Amino acid sequence: MSRLSATVTALVLGLTALIPLQPATASTASDSIDTAAAGESFIDRFDGALDTSRWYVSDGWNNGDHQNCQFNKNNVRVEGGALTITFDDKAYGERDYSCAEVQSRARLSYGTFETRMKAGKGSGLNSAFFSYIGPVHDQPWDEIDFEVLGKDTTKVEVNSWVNGTSSGGFPVALPADSASAYVDFAYVWEPGRLRFFVNGTLVKTLTGGQVPTHEQLLYAQIWGSDTLTGWMGPFTYPGHPVEASYDHIAYTKLGDPCQFTGSVACSVTTSFVDDFDTLDTSRWYVSDGWNNGAQQNCTWARDQVTASGGTLNLSFTKKAAGDRQYACAEVQTRQRLGHGTYEARLKGVTGSGLMSAMFTYVTGEAIDIKVMGRDPSKVKLVAWDDGTPLGETLAPIPDGFVDVGMVWSESKIDYYVNGTKVHSITDAARLPELDANLFLNVWGSDTLTEHMGPFEDPGKALTFQVDRVAYTAPGDPCPFDGSIACT
């Protein structure tokens, strides 16, 4: 049986994960993986027999000298609504132990990959859910990993490989011991961004050169090693078979609807266009009953937010609200958004000491488009890195409604006014990295006179009007004619 050079390289370099390989003969076997099949969305709940049109069961080989077991098709079973794969002490082929693996017949591309998994416990063992493509498939080595090491099943390692280079491997604490309770693992793979989730919570984001670009096969696997003691711990057979179980496995192709209730694909960043015929409260949360500190002379009030006839209206008015003399308005997305194209058609308010804004924000990081009421002929463009402004500039805007937007990637932020790029921030080392909520608000200040001018009571209610807001995730089609995502 051949040993491929990628495996040898991984062993020599002492990398933190080892690629799944199959022998050269497998690609010509009658039940070989269908590399031409189009990868479509699916959920497999394992309620009946294993669907062998979807899954290929590995049998009769191992992935190299690091592996002390041979893949054995008899160690794969489906019963009780779960796929169970087993490591045991049955000698098989050239190894003293048997282990197990299934892999998808179709190559899968960008989308959401999910499982509910229970790992096997035991030093020297590895229970994994991952995707991979590599030299055995005449492709570069790209891989995305969830790996639970049996030496400590209260943690999972997440990782990616791009053309054979590891992102490093990142241990993540689990909310429960995954050997005793099922844990939900998911990763969302998009162009330029890879996000890992545990029980629906984002635990790690990788971007740029750490994100694979080649279609991959999806794997469930358990295996052991006598030699990788520094990573997996010293191997000792526990005296009984060790199982990894998968309650379900799902794949949602990028742009497809989510496959089941509770799927991460139902709640992760998705492109949208909102024309505000009504206020979609499943998308927008209305801030109410608080303010952002002493610099703000108003309190967010729900009744200052309306949407009808294609316009979102956010108002500032002299009306007692909370402990402030004025009421102001804010909405924010319920979901956090990441890299992509952000656009709005809006008309800010006029008045010294007032601000109308569209911006992303998560603690310490923000990307702002602000119309300062003291001079509404300009828009302030700035990003924030750990509370420090980055690339601040003013750009002219015409009277009335104006189209503003920004394209945020791992390498830069480009700002647009009426479809023309007016500013770029290219300090990649300081750009915001975290997914963030998108905000729209209008507010006033008595104290920020240097930035907003001295506050002057406008004497009437003022309304920040938003005709449209759109977010386009990387790789998604442009959402409307004239969108900057179309260029």
N, C-alpha and C positions, 0 to 999 in steps of 0.2 A: 504494500500500500504506500502511495506516494506521500511525502511530507512537503507542503508548500512553503516557499521561502518566507512568506509573510508570517507564518507561525514561528519559524526559527528566529526571525528578526524580533518578534515580540518577546520571545524568551530571553534573547541576548540582552535586549534593552531593559528588561525587568519592568515592562509596562503593566498597568493595573488591570487590563482585561485581555482576553485572548479570543481570537476570532473563531466563529463557527465555520468549519470547512466540511466538504464532502469529498470523497475520493473521485479521481478523474473518471472512473468508470460509471459513477452515478449519473452523469449527464447523458449517458447513452442508454441507460436502463429503460425498460419498457414503461416503468412507472416513474420516470424522472420528473423533476420539477418543470412546470410549464413556464419557461421564461418569456414566452410570447403572450401569455394571458394578460388581459388588462385588469389592473387592480381596482376593483369596485368596492364601495362601502359594504360593510356587513357587521352583524353581531352573531356570534356563535355562543349559545347558552349551554351547549353540550347536553341537551335533553334526550338525545338518542344516540345512535352509533356515531362514531367519529366520521365526519364528512371528508372522505378521502378525495373528493373532487376539490376541496379547499386545502387540505393538510396532507403533507408528505411526511411519513414516519421514517426517521433516520434509522438505519440498521446495518450493522456489520463493519463499522469503522470507528475511528476515534480522531481527535484533532491534533495529535502529536504526543511526544514523549512526556509532556507536562500532565497529560490526562491519564489517570490510573484505571479508567473504565472504557468499555466499548459500548457504543449505542446499540441497544437491544430493543427491537420492536415489541417484544413481549412485556416490556416495562412501561408500556403506554396503554392506558385503559380509560374508558369513559363510562361512568356510572354515577347515579345519584345526582345528576345535573352538574357534574364537574369533570374536567379533564385532569387526570392524575398521572404524573410521571414519577418513576421510582429509581432510586439508587440502591443496589443491594450487592451481596457478596457472591452472586452467581458468576462464575468464570465464563467469559464469552470471547471468542476469537483469541486475540493475543493479550488480553487483560484479565486480571483476577477479579474484576468487578464489572457489573453491568450498570449502565446509566441510560438516560432517555432524552429524546428530543423530537419535537414536531416543528415543521417549518411550512410556511405558506407556499403553495404552488405558484401563485402570482406575485410579481413584483409590485410593491406599493410605493406610492409617491407621497407628496405633501398631504398632511391631514392630521387627524387625531388618532392615536394608538392607545388602547385602554385594556386593562384587565383587572379582575378582582382575584388576588393571589394569596395563597398561604405557602410559606417557604419551608424547606427542610432544615432541620437543626442538626449540626454536627461539624466540628472543626475539620477543615479541609474540603468542605462541600460548597457548592455554588448553585443557587436557584435563580434563574434569570428569565427576564422578559425583554426582548431586544429585537432590533432589525439590523440586517447586515447585507452588504454586497462586497465582492472583492475579486482578487485575481482568479479564483476558481471559476468565476462567472465571466472572465475576460473584462472585468471592470476594476476601477480603483477601489481600494479598501475604504468604504464609508460604513459607519456603524453608529447606532444610538442604543444606550444600555440602561436598564434597571437590573442591578445584580445584588441579591441578598446573600451575604456570606454566612454559612452555617455556624461560624464561630461566634457571631453576634447578630441574631435575627431581630434585634431592636433597631437596626440601621439598614439603610439601602444605599448603594453607590450608584450615582447617575454619572453618565459620561457620554461623550461623542468622539468619534474618530473621523478625520477627514484626510483622505489619501494616505492612510496609514499613520497619521499623527494624532495622538490622544489629546483631548482637552485637559487632561490631568486626573480626572476621577474626583468626584465630590461626594463625601459621605453625608447622609441626611438622616437625622433621628426620626423614627417612626412613632406614630401615636399609640401603637400597640405592638406587642411581640408578634411578628408576622409568622412565627411557627405555631402560635396558638390561636390567632384570629386572622380572618381575611383582611387584607388591606388593598385599597384601590390605588393602582398606579396608572398614570397616563402621561404621555408626552404629546405636545402639539408642535408639529414640524411644519414650518413655513419657509419661504424664501428669505434667508437672512436672519431667521430667528427660530430658536428651539426652546420650548418651555416644558419643564417637568412639574407634575402635580402628584401629590400624595393625599388621598382622601379629599380630592377636590381643591386642595390648597396649593398655590404656586410655591415651589421650594427652590427652583433654580432656573435661570434664564441664560442661554448662550446665544451669542450673536456673531455676525460677520464670518470670519474664517473658521469659526468653531462649528459651523452648521453644515452638515452634509448636503450634497446636491444631486446624488444619484439614487434612482429607485432601488428599493431594498426588499429582501425577503424578511418575513416576520417569524420569530422563533419563540418557543417555550422550551426550556432546557434545564436539566439538573445533571451535574457532573462532579467529579472529585479529582484531587491532585495530591500526590505524595511529595511533590517538589516545590510547589509555590507557597512554602510555609510562611514567608514574610508577609504575604498578602492574605492568604486564605487560612493560615494557621496550620499546625502540624496535623496530618491526617491520622485519625484513629477510627476504625469502623466501630459504630456504636453497638454492634451486636444485633441489629434488627434493620430491616429496610427503612429507608428514609424517603418520604414523599414530598413532592411539591404539587399543589393543586391549584387549578384555575377555574373559578366559578363561571367566568365568561371571558371572552376575548372579542374586542370590537375594533373596527377601523372605520373612520369617517373621512372620506376623501375631502380635501379642501374645497369648500363651497357647497358641499352636500348638507342636507339637514341632519341633525343628530340622530343616532340610531336607536336610542332608548332614553327613557326618563332617568335623569340623574347623570347622564353622560357629561363629561367635561366639555364635549363639543357643543352642548346646548348653551353654555355660558361663557366660553372663551371669546376673545376678541373676534367680532365678525363685522364685515363692512356694512354700512347703512347709509341711507339718505333720508333725512327727516324734513318734510316740507311743512310741518306744523299745521296740518288741517285740524288736528287735535293735539293735546299733550299726551304723549305715550309714556305713562308712568311706569311701564315695564322697562323702558329705556332710561328715563330721566327721574332722578330723585330731586324733590323740591326742598331746598334748605328752609328751615323754619324755626324761629325761637332762639337764635343765638347770633353772635357776631364774631369777628375774627380778632378782637382785641381792642385796646385803647385807641388805636389809630383810626378806628372805624366809628363814625358818628351815627350809624344806623344799625338796625337789627334785621336779619333776614325774616321776611314775612311771606307766608304761603299765598296770601291774598293779593300780593303784588306780582304774581305770575299768572298769565293767561296765555292761551293759544287758541286761535281760531282763524279761519279764512286764509290760512297759509302764512301766518305770522306768529312768532313767539314774542310776547310782550313782557318785558321785565322793567318794573317801575320803581322810581325813587320819589318819595313824597314825604311831606312833613306830617307825620302821624306817630304818636307815641307807640313804641313797640319795644317790649322788654324794658331795659333800662336806658334806652336811647330816645331822642326826640324825633328821629326819622325812621321810616321803614324802607327797606331796599329788597332786592330780589336776586335769587341765584338758583340755577339748576346745575346738576352734575350727572354724568352718566353713572349708572349703577355698575357697569362693567369697567374694568381697567382696560385701556387701550395701549398699544405699543407702537413700534415703527409703522409708518404708513403715511398717508396723505390726509390732512385735516383741512376742511374748507367751510367757509360760512359766507353768506350774503347778509350784511348787517348794516345798521345805521345807529351810531352811538349818540349819546346825549351831549348837549352843550351846557357848560357851566363850570366855573372855577371851583376846584375842590371835588370834582366828580370824575368817575372813571367808568367806562364800559369795556368789558374784556371778554376775550375767548382765550383759554389757556389750559394746558395740562398741568396736573400737580400730583405729586406724591412726596412724602416727607423729604425735604432737602433738594428736590429736583422739580423744575418747572420749565415750560416753554410758553411764552406769552405773546399775544397780540392784543395791545391795549390802545383804546382811543381815549386820550386825555381830554376831559371836557373843557379845559381852559384853552385848548387849541385843537379843535376837532378836524383841522385840515391835515393833521399828521397822525400817524399810528406808530406806537412804540413797539419795537421788536427786540426781544431779549430772551435768553435762556438762563437757567440758574443751576449751578453746580454746588451742592452742599451749602446753599444759602448765599453763594457768591455770584453776582451777575456775570454773564458771558455774552460778548458780542453785541452789546446794546447799541441800538441806532434808532433814528426817527426816519420814517418814509412818508412822503406826501400822499394824501388820498383826496379824491374829489368830494364835492358835496353830495348828499343823498346816500342811497344805498351803495355799498362797495363790496366787491368780492375780495376776500382775504383768504390766505391759505398758507400752509407750511407742509413741507415734505421732510419727514424725520427718518433718518437711516442711521446705521451704526457709524458712519463716517462724517455726516454733516447734517445740518438743518438748512433748507432753502425756504425763504419766505417769498410770497407772491402777493401782488396787488393787481386786481383786474386781469389776471392771467399772465402778468409779467413778473419775472423774478427780480426782486429789488434788494435782496440781502441774503448772505450765506454766513453760517457759522461753521467753521471747519476744524476747530480744535477738538479732534476726535477723542483725545484722552480725557476731556472734561465734559463731553456731551452727556446729557441725561441718558441713563441706561434702563431704568425701571419702568415697567408698565404703570400707567397713571390714569386717573379719572380726568375726563374732559369737563371743563366748567364754562358756563356763561353767566356773567353777573354784572350788576350795576350797583355802585355804592359811593359813599362820600366820606371825606375826612376833614376834621378841623386841624389836624396836626401835621400832615404830610405836605406842608406848603411848598417845600422845595421841589417836590415832584409833581404835585397836583394843583398847586396854586392855592391862595387863601380861599377858604370855603365861603361861598356866598349862597344864601338861601334863594333857591330859584323862584320862590313865590308860587309855584304850581307843581303839579306832578309832572315828572319827566319820564319818558319811556324809551328804553333801549329796545330796538326792534330787530328781530332776526328772521329773515325770510326763509333761510335754508341752512342746515348743517349736514355735512357729509364726512364720513370716515371711510377710507379705502385701505384695506390691509394690503401688505406687500404681495404682489403677484395676482391680485384680483383685478377683474376688468374695470375700466373706468365707469363711474356710476351714472353720469349724465353728460349731455353735450356741453362742451366748454369746460369740463372739469380739468384741473391741472394734472389729475391722475391719468388723463388720456395722452399726455405728451411724454 
